[in-house]
Amino acid sequence: MSIRLTELVERLGGELTGDAGFADLAVIGIAPLDAATPSHITFLSNSKFRNQAEHTQAAALILSPQDNAALGPAYRGARIVTANPYAYFAHAAQWFAALNTPPAAPGVHPSAVVDPAARIAAGASIGPLVVIEAGAEVGEGARIDAGCFIGRDAVIGAATHLYARVTVQHACRIGRRGIVHPGAVIGADGFGFANESGAWVKIPQVGCVVIGDDVEIGANTTIDRGALADTVIGNGVKLDNQIQIAHNCQIGDHTAIAACAGIAGSAIIGKYCSIGGAAMIHGHITIADRVHVSAGTLAMRSIAEPGQYTGFYPITKHGDWEKSAALLRNLPAMREKMRAMEKLIKSLTEEDTNE
């Protein structure tokens, strides 16, 4: 399906500039600068690609006022000028995707197993081999794909989409307009054990997981239920694939966490934070709002001020790394030698002064 440029601008804003004939031009989708055809729009969000923008064949170009001025007459197609081209591209891409993706038909597939005590909205879509236990609730327009499991008293909000094989354990709650990708597990037991004479005694995990609105959870990501209190994921949080969030964590609104990060139990992460891939957040610490933790960083202590925090050793040849590691091991002894030398120098200097 196609969209006229005037429709796009009326819906998403921005300033449409170019020849008068461009207003009614219809496009079928978005493509990269170097692959776009006269049937596509494209976008320029990084100024270093201006040269590609000059030569793109796209019917229209989404760009910033600065890049618009810099390009001048080099690009001859229509232009949509906006303060944030990348965000504009994201909204436009959502619209194209919605137009070209047929909505799921409401209803319950014959192979699904739905307890009579579950509450399924009339406009919800329940796919093949789904299991929904007693007391669970699925909201209006929600889509539950094949093989999902929704435990007793769990709640799936309106317009939320669970892709295939998602597990939502008992009493956990997901808000509206969520997206949960295949294999994610919401509400498994947290890792709670007490040591008794060398043996581990399980601590029942009686809290649940509470997830806000507009949250996206990547494939095979796991969010553990709380031990006593709940694990809480705020509104607008975005979680990549294969992330572990342990029991009793709290993730603030609109925080984004990249793949393979691990958040240990009872950690509190503020709003508008970003956690890089494979970063590790220690348990029982608090991270302030608007903190960026770089990829691969191990955060062992609380962070009270916004900003970027990095803690890893740059990659180097193995032999060089061994030399550096040896120096690090010897730092305490070297420090004591330096202190001794400082004392000796100070005493010699005092002797010279006295003479």
Buried (B, 14 or more C-beta within 10 A) or exposed (E): EEBBBBBBBEEBEBEBEBEEEBBEBEBBBBBEBEEBBEBBBBBBBEEEBBEBBBEBBBBBBBBBEEBBEBBEEEBEBBBBBBEEBEBBBEBBBEBBEEEEEEEBEBBBBEEBEBBEEBBBBEBBBBBEBBBBBEBBBBBBBBBBBBBBBBBBBBBBBBBBBBBBBBBBBBBBBBBBBBBBBBBBBBBBBBBBEEEEEEEEEEBEBEBBBBBBBBBBBBBBBBBBBBBEEBBBBBBBBBBBBBBBBBBBBBBBBBBBBBBBBBBBBBBBBBBBBBBBBBBBBBBEBBBBBBBBBBBBBEBEEEBEEBEEBEEEEEEEEEEEEEEEEEEEEEEEEEEEEEEEEEEEEEEEEEEEEEE
